[in-house]
């Protein structure tokens, strides 16, 4: 969900930096998600 308070990238004083910040945030979210998936997979593979 995009931030409703964020300026559209074209209105941002530094559009390239704004875009890169968005990419960083998305990458961090993906990394956290993939870490959670890996942990879940390890737990399900471990013998009880």
N, C-alpha and C positions, 0 to 999 in steps of 0.2 A: 504494500500500500504506500503510495507516495505521500510525503509529508504535506498536508494541506496548507501549512504555513510557509513552506519553502517557496522561494521565487522560482518561476520557470527559468530554465537554464539560460535562455536568451536574454532575460532581464537581469541576470546576475552580473555584478560588476566584473567578475572574472569567470566567464562561463567554462573555461577549460578546467580550472581548479574545482569548480562546483561538480562538473561531470566526473572528475577523478575521485572526489570525495564520495560520490554516489557509488562508484564502482568499488571503492574500498569497503564501504559499508555492506554492499551486496556480497563481496568476496568473504568478508568476515562471517556473515550470516551463513553462507554456504559451507565454510570451513567448520563452523559450530555444528551445523546440521550433519555433515558427513562424519564428524567425530562421534556424534551421538549414535549414528547408524552403525559405525564400527564397534562401539562399545556394546550396543544391543546384540550385534552379531556374535561378538566374543562371548557374551553371557549365555546366549542360546547354544553355542557350540561346546561350552564347558560342561563336563559331566557334573551332575547334581550331587 
